[in-house]
Amino acid sequence: MNDKTDIGKLYQPDHPANRADGIEALVADGNVLRLRARSPLAARLVLKSEDPLTVVAAHGARAELRQGWDGTVGYAHYSLDLSIPAAGDVAVSLRAIPPSAAPVASTDAELAEFRKCFAARPSRFPEQAADFADWQAAYRRTLAGLLMGGGLPKRVPTDASVLAATEYPKFTLRRVEYRSHADRTNVLLLSLPRGVPGAPLLVALHGHEAEWGAAVDAAYTDPAHADGFCAFFAERGWAVLQPATMKHELQHPAWTLQGEWTWDAMTALDYAAALPEVDPHRVGVCGLSTGAHLAMNLLALDQRIRAGVVGCIFSTWHHYRRFRIPPHCDCGIMGQIAQHIEQCDWAALAAPKPVQFQHGREDNSFCPGADPLKLDLKWNTGVMPTAEYETAFSEVQRAYRLAGVADRTATHIHDGPHSVNGEAAFAWQQKWVK
């Protein structure tokens, strides 16, 4: 086999997650790892690759690659899990998958197969309005269980302390440390508008586009910032709450990264909603990218949220398979929940809350009908076909019809990149958060 993959450069011998006791004579030979086991054992070897990896063949062991950017072994890391039934020699050949030479076009046959599988998905919600609410209740419990180690945990006192407060012409910006679990603290930013008692509140959730594990002041002061929608709302009389997200270190092993970030956001809301400057009955959420998945979680699981804007993420798991992971990072979410709930059904858990789904025409990763010639092939193999998006979004619309509020969901496509259009988001929240 002519494979240029050099496993020796990928193996991370000093990574703390390695489990190699009982292995001797471990060597890398081109695309093959060779080792000798002293006895039957289970082993874990950590690899790092900026290209997707796959196991080509294994001799003397059962080999499985597990993506580790779910907070376990690290971004762009894999664990190679080996089950070795007997002492002796083991050889595992692997391949790093290079980028495509050209965009991969979707065919009519592929679209037909997608629609067939999509119609038969296990999470598909009922046809009758009388059954829809029961389906929602069951799948909200399922979602919380998948994300948060079995379900929503008990709340603990937030023990919030203001670390800093900065005055701006139209608002005060607080940096606050707070507690989301007995053993976990986080940091949030909260802008409080001047002269607006009982202000409406926007929960603003960022994704990979912002600094990981941080809440960033520039989102409130620089309209050109990736999360400049914070500034758009803060300048117009809203309180804006941004909890830090995207720290890719899983603290609670039974949880998921998205579960931890979602719970951090919900407990940050506990702090903000209790302040006299905030009206706890007028709360919206807006998220970008992975932050938009977090917004979908809050819409499903937190009844204080009245309306939402989901920025540049809503698609299908079928489309996710067009991504190259890595270098894309999905934080493990497709592997964790895709077999349990399709994205349109995830979105349907928000009904009857009004939700706008935004996409930017220059966002070639997610925007339906984007120009494939502008695609960065290092990151994606193909664009989202308009027909596939319409198939998925039509199910969201069906959910809102079942809930009796057909006018409360919409797709908004703006002219920008992978970003939230602040003007459209503001108009949507002003309309529905009353």
C-alpha positions as MATLAB code, in Angstrom:
seq = 'MNDKTDIGKLYQPDHPANRADGIEALVADGNVLRLRARSPLAARLVLKSEDPLTVVAAHGARAELRQGWDGTVGYAHYSLDLSIPAAGDVAVSLRAIPPSAAPVASTDAELAEFRKCFAARPSRFPEQAADFADWQAAYRRTLAGLLMGGGLPKRVPTDASVLAATEYPKFTLRRVEYRSHADRTNVLLLSLPRGVPGAPLLVALHGHEAEWGAAVDAAYTDPAHADGFCAFFAERGWAVLQPATMKHELQHPAWTLQGEWTWDAMTALDYAAALPEVDPHRVGVCGLSTGAHLAMNLLALDQRIRAGVVGCIFSTWHHYRRFRIPPHCDCGIMGQIAQHIEQCDWAALAAPKPVQFQHGREDNSFCPGADPLKLDLKWNTGVMPTAEYETAFSEVQRAYRLAGVADRTATHIHDGPHSVNGEAAFAWQQKWVK';
ca = [
       0.000    0.000    0.000;
       1.375    3.398   -0.965;
       0.546    5.491    2.109;
       2.592    8.536    3.105;
       1.143    8.686    6.616;
       4.004    8.797    9.134;
       2.558    7.384   12.348;
       5.810    8.109   14.158;
       5.053   11.829   13.902;
       1.481   11.346   15.136;
       2.086    9.204   18.207;
       2.244   11.190   21.457;
       4.305    9.009   23.830;
       4.278   11.542   26.700;
       0.512   12.170   26.676;
      -0.936   11.396   30.126;
      -3.856    9.443   28.634;
      -1.565    6.749   27.211;
      -2.076    3.298   28.709;
       0.799    1.173   27.479;
       1.678   -1.037   30.457;
       2.511   -4.503   29.223;
       3.606   -3.286   25.796;
       7.210   -3.551   24.694;
       9.107   -2.851   21.476;
       6.638   -0.220   20.260;
       7.867    1.154   16.931;
       6.400    3.169   14.060;
       7.087    1.933   10.561;
       5.604    4.359    8.043;
       1.848    4.057    8.413;
       2.084    0.980   10.701;
       2.424    0.792   14.468;
       4.156   -2.398   15.557;
       4.333   -3.628   19.138;
       4.723   -6.730   21.260;
       2.380   -7.495   24.158;
       3.643   -9.505   27.134;
       0.130  -10.779   27.937;
      -3.547  -10.202   27.025;
      -4.356   -6.563   27.731;
      -6.269   -3.422   26.835;
      -4.129   -0.481   25.780;
      -4.594    3.116   24.695;
      -2.180    5.049   22.496;
      -2.718    8.763   21.842;
      -2.219   10.194   18.351;
      -2.439   13.757   17.101;
      -3.437   14.571   13.531;
      -4.724   17.663   11.746;
      -6.296   15.325    9.169;
      -8.973   12.704    9.835;
      -7.550    9.301   10.736;
      -8.864    5.832    9.978;
      -7.737    2.299   10.816;
      -6.854    0.417    7.637;
      -6.059   -2.983    9.185;
      -5.132   -4.573   12.511;
      -3.388   -7.878   13.158;
      -3.177   -9.464   16.589;
      -5.619   -7.004   18.172;
      -8.950   -5.303   17.778;
      -8.247   -1.621   17.107;
     -10.636    1.320   17.407;
      -9.926    5.025   16.906;
     -11.864    7.341   19.190;
     -11.975   11.068   18.563;
     -10.648   12.892   21.592;
     -11.750   16.492   21.043;
     -14.795   15.753   23.239;
     -12.665   16.992   26.142;
     -10.938   13.682   26.841;
      -7.513   13.601   25.144;
      -7.562   16.965   23.349;
      -8.371   18.886   20.175;
      -7.198   17.035   17.036;
      -6.221   14.057   19.204;
      -7.305   10.454   18.868;
      -7.053    7.560   21.243;
      -6.189    4.287   19.541;
      -7.851    1.706   21.774;
      -6.409   -1.783   21.449;
      -7.900   -5.027   22.736;
      -5.117   -7.612   22.594;
      -6.354  -11.166   23.263;
      -2.991  -12.889   23.664;
       0.711  -12.229   24.111;
       2.559  -11.645   20.873;
       3.096   -9.247   18.007;
       0.526   -6.638   16.974;
       0.483   -4.455   13.860;
      -1.981   -1.641   13.204;
      -1.949    0.317    9.963;
      -3.581    3.733    9.850;
      -4.241    6.361    7.244;
      -4.564   10.120    7.449;
      -7.205   11.227    4.936;
      -5.959   14.139    2.805;
      -8.214   16.971    1.593;
     -10.261   16.441   -1.549;
      -8.828   17.773   -4.782;
     -12.206   19.338   -5.625;
     -15.564   19.859   -3.887;
     -17.678   16.713   -3.674;
     -21.007   17.396   -5.322;
     -24.236   15.917   -3.977;
     -26.038   13.760   -6.491;
     -29.765   13.245   -6.939;
     -29.301    9.672   -5.754;
     -27.573   10.842   -2.567;
     -30.341   13.362   -1.874;
     -32.992   10.695   -2.433;
     -31.212    8.335   -0.022;
     -30.871   11.150    2.535;
     -34.598   11.889    2.361;
     -35.432    8.201    2.763;
     -33.255    7.850    5.869;
     -34.352   11.236    7.192;
     -38.034   10.277    7.002;
     -37.305    7.062    8.914;
     -35.146    8.648   11.653;
     -35.879    7.232   15.118;
     -36.366   10.648   16.757;
     -39.015   11.835   14.278;
     -41.778   13.611   16.173;
     -45.440   12.612   15.799;
     -47.891   13.708   13.148;
     -50.636   14.620   15.620;
     -50.648   17.745   17.786;
     -52.114   15.750   20.681;
     -48.941   13.625   20.861;
     -46.396   16.369   20.228;
     -46.172   17.758   23.780;
     -45.553   14.290   25.232;
     -42.842   13.699   22.617;
     -41.210   17.014   23.554;
     -41.234   16.192   27.271;
     -39.649   12.791   26.647;
     -36.947   14.109   24.326;
     -36.109   17.038   26.591;
     -35.352   14.475   29.274;
     -33.345   12.495   26.724;
     -31.350   15.565   25.684;
     -30.566   16.546   29.277;
     -29.567   12.981   30.037;
     -27.219   12.740   27.062;
     -25.575   16.083   27.776;
     -25.418   16.113   31.552;
     -24.623   12.633   32.793;
     -28.206   11.486   33.176;
     -30.218   14.677   33.584;
     -30.284   18.221   34.937;
     -28.305   18.401   38.207;
     -29.316   20.127   41.404;
     -28.465   23.777   41.594;
     -25.926   25.093   44.084;
     -25.566   28.703   45.314;
     -23.767   30.728   42.649;
     -21.554   32.478   45.261;
     -21.071   35.222   42.666;
     -18.411   37.875   43.125;
     -17.803   40.888   40.877;
     -14.179   40.834   39.756;
     -14.295   44.108   37.831;
     -16.741   46.723   36.582;
     -16.022   49.001   33.626;
     -18.115   52.040   32.737;
     -19.056   52.729   29.116;
     -21.280   55.535   27.815;
     -24.432   53.399   27.627;
     -23.778   50.521   30.010;
     -21.705   49.110   32.828;
     -19.831   45.909   32.064;
     -19.309   43.523   34.964;
     -16.891   40.603   35.046;
     -18.186   38.065   37.546;
     -16.940   34.757   38.895;
     -19.706   32.346   39.847;
     -20.242   28.714   40.784;
     -22.169   26.277   38.553;
     -21.359   23.098   40.521;
     -19.993   22.554   43.976;
     -16.645   21.801   42.291;
     -16.823   24.122   39.268;
     -16.566   27.885   38.830;
     -16.842   29.958   35.683;
     -16.603   33.590   34.592;
     -19.296   35.689   32.937;
     -19.616   39.153   31.481;
     -22.817   41.116   32.032;
     -23.629   44.521   30.588;
     -26.271   46.528   32.438;
     -27.737   49.495   30.524;
     -27.804   52.934   32.049;
     -31.222   54.352   32.886;
     -33.179   51.217   31.861;
     -34.695   49.671   34.992;
     -35.852   46.087   34.508;
     -34.059   45.710   31.177;
     -34.639   42.750   28.859;
     -31.760   40.262   28.927;
     -29.922   38.504   26.103;
     -27.950   35.362   26.901;
     -25.099   35.518   24.357;
     -23.241   32.274   23.627;
     -20.029   32.065   21.610;
     -18.419   29.151   19.835;
     -15.047   28.298   18.347;
     -14.834   31.702   16.662;
     -13.973   33.391   19.986;
     -11.304   32.803   22.593;
     -11.832   29.345   24.035;
     -12.785   29.250   27.690;
     -13.105   33.023   27.975;
     -15.693   35.790   28.039;
     -14.239   38.672   26.005;
     -14.843   42.393   26.621;
     -14.247   43.193   22.934;
     -17.546   41.537   22.021;
     -19.255   44.447   23.826;
     -17.060   47.260   22.531;
     -16.154   46.304   18.952;
     -19.068   45.824   16.538;
     -16.641   44.124   14.127;
     -15.798   41.448   16.697;
     -16.887   37.900   15.793;
     -19.507   38.180   18.542;
     -20.291   41.836   17.992;
     -23.998   41.104   18.390;
     -23.279   41.559   22.127;
     -22.359   45.191   21.427;
     -25.409   45.622   19.175;
     -27.802   44.678   21.990;
     -25.828   46.362   24.788;
     -25.873   49.683   22.904;
     -29.661   49.473   22.515;
     -30.797   49.107   26.089;
     -30.555   45.355   26.669;
     -28.612   43.637   29.399;
     -26.270   41.123   27.749;
     -24.957   38.043   29.553;
     -21.973   36.178   28.106;
     -20.736   33.180   30.093;
     -17.355   31.769   29.123;
     -17.691   28.648   26.969;
     -15.534   26.402   24.767;
     -12.919   25.336   27.318;
     -12.158   21.916   25.853;
     -11.349   20.156   29.104;
     -14.120   17.884   30.329;
     -14.411   18.193   34.107;
     -17.139   15.624   34.815;
     -16.479   12.315   33.011;
     -20.130   11.268   32.664;
     -20.989   14.616   31.066;
     -20.284   16.185   27.674;
     -18.535   19.464   26.923;
     -21.788   20.893   25.592;
     -23.545   19.765   28.753;
     -21.045   21.570   30.949;
     -21.212   24.750   28.884;
     -25.024   24.611   28.793;
     -25.246   24.233   32.565;
     -22.709   27.054   33.012;
     -25.023   29.255   30.926;
     -28.155   28.257   32.844;
     -26.539   28.986   36.203;
     -25.106   32.267   34.875;
     -28.705   33.148   34.078;
     -29.592   32.380   37.713;
     -27.229   35.183   38.735;
     -28.343   37.719   36.125;
     -32.088   37.101   36.438;
     -31.979   37.811   40.182;
     -30.608   41.341   39.716;
     -33.019   44.296   40.056;
     -31.622   45.806   36.827;
     -32.911   42.807   34.827;
     -36.476   41.756   33.994;
     -36.458   37.949   34.503;
     -39.602   37.623   32.373;
     -37.964   39.091   29.255;
     -35.053   36.823   28.408;
     -33.827   35.811   24.957;
     -30.855   33.793   23.769;
     -28.541   34.200   20.789;
     -25.676   31.903   19.885;
     -23.154   31.618   17.091;
     -21.727   28.373   15.746;
     -21.278   25.880   18.598;
     -22.753   28.625   20.767;
     -25.878   28.272   18.633;
     -26.074   24.584   19.586;
     -25.862   25.766   23.186;
     -28.693   28.198   22.440;
     -30.766   25.263   21.155;
     -30.095   23.500   24.456;
     -31.241   26.496   26.493;
     -34.346   26.893   24.342;
     -35.183   23.241   24.998;
     -34.266   23.018   28.681;
     -34.708   26.455   30.313;
     -38.236   27.773   30.503;
     -37.023   31.302   31.313;
     -35.875   31.715   27.718;
     -38.639   33.345   25.653;
     -37.097   33.500   22.164;
     -33.912   32.601   20.343;
     -31.572   33.261   17.436;
     -29.558   30.254   16.234;
     -26.593   31.508   14.227;
     -24.871   29.553   11.435;
     -25.136   26.002   12.793;
     -28.510   24.427   12.004;
     -28.039   21.693    9.419;
     -28.231   17.887    9.361;
     -25.959   15.153   10.677;
     -25.702   14.069    7.040;
     -24.124   17.452    6.286;
     -21.825   17.149    9.300;
     -20.290   14.114    7.630;
     -19.074   16.458    4.878;
     -16.826   18.120    7.447;
     -13.247   17.067    7.957;
     -13.026   16.373   11.684;
     -10.263   17.391   12.356;
      -9.469   20.132   11.433;
     -13.118   20.914   12.213;
     -13.927   20.441   15.896;
     -17.471   19.372   16.746;
     -16.594   18.838   20.439;
     -17.755   15.254   20.019;
     -21.397   16.261   19.724;
     -22.210   14.259   16.581;
     -20.892   11.059   18.121;
     -22.692   11.771   21.372;
     -26.206   12.615   20.227;
     -26.597   12.039   16.464;
     -27.874    8.483   16.881;
     -30.453    9.710   19.393;
     -31.868   12.915   17.896;
     -31.664   14.589   14.483;
     -30.976   18.331   14.441;
     -34.464   19.312   13.255;
     -35.949   17.360   16.180;
     -33.467   18.996   18.546;
     -34.696   22.363   17.220;
     -38.338   21.245   17.580;
     -37.848   21.025   21.351;
     -37.954   24.846   21.440;
     -41.528   25.133   20.159;
     -43.592   27.213   20.807;
     -40.758   29.657   21.588;
     -39.990   31.907   18.600;
     -36.673   30.964   16.949;
     -34.864   32.538   14.008;
     -32.214   30.438   12.231;
     -29.544   32.620   10.625;
     -26.972   31.805    7.938;
     -24.466   33.992    6.093;
     -24.060   33.688    2.330;
     -20.276   33.823    2.715;
     -20.298   30.970    5.237;
     -19.385   28.167    2.873;
     -19.382   25.552    5.627;
     -23.033   25.904    6.617;
     -25.029   28.225    4.375;
     -27.431   26.262    2.181;
     -26.582   26.694   -1.473;
     -23.151   28.247   -0.839;
     -20.687   28.488   -3.711;
     -18.656   25.239   -3.695;
     -15.790   26.973   -5.510;
     -15.241   29.134   -2.395;
     -15.068   26.112   -0.113;
     -11.884   25.592    1.904;
     -11.233   21.929    1.111;
      -8.971   21.536    4.108;
     -12.101   21.927    6.253;
     -15.002   20.649    4.170;
     -15.656   18.280    1.306;
     -18.927   19.850    0.135;
     -21.555   22.517    0.788;
     -25.057   22.088    2.178;
     -27.492   21.603   -0.751;
     -30.479   23.942   -0.555;
     -32.864   21.000   -0.984;
     -31.327   19.201    1.998;
     -31.656   22.285    4.191;
     -35.247   22.814    3.098;
     -36.044   19.187    3.930;
     -34.713   19.675    7.450;
     -36.193   23.120    8.051;
     -39.610   22.007    6.793;
     -39.676   19.625    9.758;
     -39.004   22.517   12.148;
     -41.901   24.354   10.527;
     -44.092   21.258   10.982;
     -43.247   21.237   14.687;
     -44.369   24.846   15.017;
     -47.601   24.082   13.194;
     -48.248   21.249   15.643;
     -47.632   23.728   18.472;
     -50.163   26.104   16.892;
     -47.645   28.898   16.251;
     -46.594   28.601   12.610;
     -45.366   32.214   12.506;
     -42.758   31.748   15.243;
     -39.908   30.236   13.260;
     -37.989   31.558   10.270;
     -34.744   31.259    8.347;
     -32.851   34.516    7.820;
     -29.980   34.488    5.319;
     -27.767   37.567    5.431;
     -24.885   38.675    3.224;
     -22.119   38.156    5.762;
     -19.764   35.337    6.764;
     -20.055   32.876    9.675;
     -21.612   35.481   11.958;
     -24.812   36.723   13.540;
     -26.487   39.661   11.828;
     -27.119   41.927   14.810;
     -29.860   43.977   13.173;
     -31.949   40.930   12.238;
     -31.347   39.281   15.611;
     -32.330   42.448   17.458;
     -35.522   42.897   15.435;
     -36.491   39.272   16.136;
     -35.878   39.525   19.874;
     -37.612   42.915   20.119;
     -40.652   41.422   18.420;
     -41.003   38.371   20.627;
     -39.402   39.155   24.018;
     -42.123   41.312   25.517;
];
